[in-house]
Amino acid sequence: VPVASAADITDASDNCTAVPTVVYNGETTAGTCPLTITRTWDITDDCGNTITVTQTIIVDDNTNPTASNPGDINVSDPSLIPAPDASVVTDEADNCTLNPLVAWVSDISDNGNCPEIITRTYSVTDDCLNQILVTQLIYLGDAIIPTASNPAPLAVQCIGDVPAPDVTVVTDEADNGGVTTVTWEDDTS
């Protein structure tokens, strides 16, 4: 909003006074979004005849704020999912509002399994209630491969001495957060 000035009145004239006097009276404001500013000036001739003129300025922010989606989160257990935290949105900005409001909106699961994907949504709102939504994806699942050692080698004399497949020969199977299952796939020679 420009600063008020007597130069804003460009057509002050009078039938007798060459240059009428222009006096700025001030302004009043009403509302917030939109904000209405009403400015008044008195125009006076040399004989004291005065008129008042007004200028109306409407300030209406209709531009949405901006922000980036927060980084994704990968966790292997539901207990490791962090609570919603609006501070993960770090670059919120707006053309008029100095500090747009960031708020958690929802967590919605896709009900998947390995991974389950949870979409966490935050809103970014300016003073005129212009709003955008940003999302953070939370991947819940085990992305780490299980471990196991190769069973000890066997030496036999004849093909008929080769034992049947036995999954119990794998004895040190382990995983970071789940139950492991050992299965036999095939014999290769």
C-alpha positions in Angstrom: 0.0 0.0 0.0 1.6 3.3 -1.0 2.2 6.1 1.5 -0.5 8.8 1.4 0.7 12.1 -0.2 -0.9 15.4 -1.2 0.5 14.5 -4.7 -2.2 11.9 -4.8 -4.7 14.7 -5.6 -3.9 15.7 -9.1 -7.0 17.6 -10.3 -7.6 20.1 -7.4 -9.1 23.3 -9.0 -11.2 26.3 -8.1 -12.9 29.1 -10.0 -11.0 31.8 -8.1 -8.1 30.2 -6.4 -5.2 29.2 -8.7 -3.8 26.4 -6.4 -6.3 25.2 -3.8 -4.7 23.9 -0.5 -4.7 20.1 -0.2 -4.6 18.6 3.3 -4.4 14.9 4.0 -6.8 14.0 6.9 -5.7 10.4 7.6 -7.2 7.0 7.0 -9.5 4.5 8.5 -9.4 0.7 8.0 -12.1 -1.9 8.1 -12.0 -5.7 7.8 -9.0 -8.0 7.4 -9.4 -10.0 4.2 -10.1 -8.0 2.3 -8.9 -5.0 4.2 -10.5 -1.7 3.2 -8.5 1.5 3.7 -10.4 4.8 3.3 -8.2 8.0 3.0 -9.6 11.5 3.1 -8.2 14.9 1.9 -9.7 18.4 2.4 -9.4 20.7 -0.6 -9.7 24.4 0.4 -9.8 27.6 -1.7 -8.6 31.0 -0.6 -12.1 31.9 0.7 -12.3 28.9 3.1 -14.6 26.8 0.9 -13.7 23.2 1.5 -14.6 19.8 0.0 -13.5 16.4 1.2 -12.4 13.7 -1.3 -11.9 10.1 -0.4 -9.8 7.3 -1.8 -10.7 3.6 -1.2 -7.9 1.0 -1.3 -8.9 -2.6 -1.1 -6.2 -5.1 0.0 -7.2 -8.6 -0.7 -4.5 -11.4 -0.6 -5.7 -14.2 -2.8 -2.3 -15.8 -3.4 -1.7 -19.2 -1.7 1.3 -19.6 0.5 4.1 -22.0 -0.6 6.0 -24.9 1.1 7.8 -28.0 0.1 6.8 -31.6 1.0 8.8 -32.8 4.0 11.3 -35.6 3.5 10.0 -39.2 3.6 10.4 -41.4 6.6 11.3 -45.1 6.6 10.7 -47.2 9.8 10.5 -50.9 10.4 8.1 -50.9 13.4 5.0 -48.9 14.1 6.4 -47.8 17.4 9.2 -45.9 15.5 6.7 -43.6 13.6 7.3 -40.1 15.0 4.4 -38.0 16.2 3.2 -35.3 13.8 5.5 -32.3 14.0 4.7 -29.1 12.1 8.3 -28.0 12.3 9.2 -30.6 9.6 7.8 -28.1 7.1 10.7 -25.7 7.1 10.3 -23.4 4.0 6.8 -22.1 4.4 6.4 -18.6 2.9 3.7 -16.2 1.8 3.5 -13.0 -0.2 1.8 -11.1 2.6 1.9 -13.2 5.8 5.3 -13.2 7.6 4.8 -16.6 9.3 2.1 -18.8 7.7 0.6 -21.3 10.1 1.6 -24.9 9.6 -0.7 -27.5 11.2 -1.0 -31.3 11.0 -4.1 -32.5 9.2 -4.2 -36.3 9.0 -2.3 -39.6 8.7 -3.9 -41.9 6.1 -2.7 -45.5 5.6 -2.9 -47.4 2.3 -3.3 -50.5 4.5 -0.5 -52.2 2.6 2.0 -54.6 4.0 5.8 -54.4 3.5 5.6 -51.6 3.1 2.6 -49.9 4.5 2.5 -46.3 3.2 1.1 -43.7 5.5 0.5 -40.3 3.9 0.9 -37.6 6.6 -0.6 -34.2 5.5 0.1 -30.7 6.9 -1.7 -27.5 6.0 0.0 -24.2 5.4 -2.4 -21.2 5.9 -1.8 -17.5 5.6 -3.6 -14.7 7.4 -6.3 -14.5 4.7 -7.0 -18.2 5.0 -5.4 -19.1 1.7 -4.2 -22.6 2.2 -2.1 -25.4 0.6 -1.5 -29.0 1.7 1.9 -30.7 1.8 2.5 -34.4 2.3 5.1 -36.6 4.0 5.2 -40.3 3.1 6.0 -42.7 5.9 7.1 -46.2 4.8 6.4 -48.8 7.4 8.1 -52.1 6.6 11.1 -54.2 6.7 13.5 -53.2 3.9 16.5 -55.1 5.4 17.3 -58.5 4.0 17.5 -61.4 6.5 20.8 -63.1 7.2 22.0 -66.7 7.4 25.2 -68.7 6.9 25.6 -71.4 4.4 25.3 -74.9 5.9 28.4 -76.9 6.3 29.4 -78.7 3.1 28.8 -82.5 2.8 31.0 -85.1 1.1 29.4 -88.4 0.1 30.5 -91.3 -2.0 27.5 -92.0 -4.1 24.5 -90.0 -5.4 22.3 -92.2 -3.4 24.0 -91.0 -0.2 22.9 -87.4 -0.7 20.4 -86.6 2.1 16.9 -85.2 1.4 16.6 -81.4 1.7 16.4 -80.4 5.3 15.7 -76.7 6.2 16.9 -77.4 9.8 20.6 -77.4 8.6 20.3 -73.5 8.4 20.6 -72.7 12.1 21.5 -69.0 12.4 18.8 -67.3 10.3 18.1 -63.8 11.7 16.2 -60.6 10.8 16.2 -57.1 12.1 12.5 -57.1 13.1 10.5 -60.0 12.0 10.2 -63.8 12.0 12.3 -65.6 9.4 11.2 -68.6 7.4 13.7 -71.0 5.8 12.5 -72.8 2.7 14.2 -75.2 0.3 14.4 -74.0 -3.3 16.3 -76.6 -5.4 19.4 -78.8 -5.9 21.9 -77.4 -8.3 24.9 -79.4 -9.5 
